[in-house]
Amino acid sequence: MKNEKRPDPNVIHPIKGYDKEIYIKPAISDPNIIVGDFSYIADSDFESHVTHHYEWNGDKLIIGRFCQIAAGVEFVMNGANHQMNAVSTFPFYTLEGWDMEPPAAEDMPLKGDTVIGNDVWIGQNAVILPGVHIGDGAIIGANSVVGSDVEPYTIVVGDPARVLRKRFDDEMIELLLRFKWWDKSIDEINSLIPVLTCGDIEKARAKIIELL
């Protein structure tokens, strides 16, 4: 283990003496935010990046393991949506003094849970809109606005986000989705680092096939 320290998903600050990068899981208190081990954000606070997340909507933000979230990323939740099937979109029911009951759920454009897979890299100042599902191993470019689902191991960029390319060929993506390295033990992952960080994809492919 590096510096004779064992990786610990339950510490908030994984870099000694540096408080601008935190593991998210041990730092959250909202039960509707669910984050896997070792996912981090380049900030000292995560929940401030989750906006319009109101308890009465019941929507969840679910993030897998080993995700890398840059500074300025925003997860916009369903509370940001306004009723769109009426004459006005003004949310009278949320403001004092107006005689309006909350709209029925079926009258609101609710998109459901936002789900981020494992080993996803979200670049600086990206915005993830309500109900989006981002697959394992995807990369979201800086300043992208993601309003549609992203397939595993796909790079998307822009506003609105569009597919730039797949990271690997279909066979390699299928192997990685079967291999699920992020679900293995700390010791197994440590032993796999030479494979996971190998720039020779064909060499990595051969080793993963051998290990499956």
Secondary structure in CASP SS format (residue, H / E / C, confidence):
PFRMAT SS
TARGET T0000
AUTHOR 0000-0000-0000
METHOD secondary structure of the structure
MODEL  1
M C 1.00
K H 1.00
N H 1.00
E H 1.00
K C 1.00
R C 1.00
P C 1.00
D C 1.00
P C 1.00
N C 1.00
V C 1.00
I C 1.00
H C 1.00
P C 1.00
I C 1.00
K C 1.00
G C 1.00
Y C 1.00
D C 1.00
K C 1.00
E C 1.00
I E 1.00
Y E 1.00
I C 1.00
K H 1.00
P H 1.00
A H 1.00
I C 1.00
S C 1.00
D C 1.00
P C 1.00
N C 1.00
I E 1.00
I E 1.00
V E 1.00
G C 1.00
D C 1.00
F C 1.00
S C 1.00
Y E 1.00
I E 1.00
A C 1.00
D C 1.00
S C 1.00
D C 1.00
F C 1.00
E H 1.00
S H 1.00
H H 1.00
V E 1.00
T E 1.00
H C 1.00
H C 1.00
Y C 1.00
E H 1.00
W H 1.00
N H 1.00
G C 1.00
D C 1.00
K C 1.00
L E 1.00
I E 1.00
I E 1.00
G C 1.00
R C 1.00
F C 1.00
C C 1.00
Q E 1.00
I E 1.00
A C 1.00
A C 1.00
G C 1.00
V C 1.00
E E 1.00
F E 1.00
V E 1.00
M C 1.00
N H 1.00
G H 1.00
A H 1.00
N C 1.00
H C 1.00
Q C 1.00
M C 1.00
N C 1.00
A C 1.00
V C 1.00
S C 1.00
T C 1.00
F C 1.00
P C 1.00
F H 1.00
Y H 1.00
T H 1.00
L C 1.00
E C 1.00
G C 1.00
W C 1.00
D C 1.00
M C 1.00
E C 1.00
P C 1.00
P C 1.00
A C 1.00
A H 1.00
E H 1.00
D H 1.00
M C 1.00
P C 1.00
L C 1.00
K C 1.00
G C 1.00
D C 1.00
T E 1.00
V E 1.00
I E 1.00
G C 1.00
N C 1.00
D C 1.00
V C 1.00
W E 1.00
I E 1.00
G C 1.00
Q C 1.00
N C 1.00
A C 1.00
V E 1.00
I E 1.00
L C 1.00
P C 1.00
G C 1.00
V C 1.00
H E 1.00
I E 1.00
G C 1.00
D C 1.00
G C 1.00
A C 1.00
I E 1.00
I E 1.00
G C 1.00
A C 1.00
N C 1.00
S C 1.00
V E 1.00
V E 1.00
G C 1.00
S C 1.00
D C 1.00
V E 1.00
E C 1.00
P C 1.00
Y C 1.00
T E 1.00
I E 1.00
V E 1.00
V E 1.00
G C 1.00
D C 1.00
P C 1.00
A C 1.00
R E 1.00
V E 1.00
L E 1.00
R E 1.00
K E 1.00
R C 1.00
F C 1.00
D C 1.00
D H 1.00
E H 1.00
M H 1.00
I H 1.00
E H 1.00
L H 1.00
L H 1.00
L H 1.00
R H 1.00
F H 1.00
K C 1.00
W H 1.00
W H 1.00
D H 1.00
K C 1.00
S C 1.00
I H 1.00
D H 1.00
E H 1.00
I H 1.00
N H 1.00
S H 1.00
L H 1.00
I H 1.00
P H 1.00
V H 1.00
L H 1.00
T C 1.00
C C 1.00
G C 1.00
D C 1.00
I H 1.00
E H 1.00
K H 1.00
A H 1.00
R H 1.00
A H 1.00
K H 1.00
I H 1.00
I H 1.00
E H 1.00
L H 1.00
L C 1.00
END
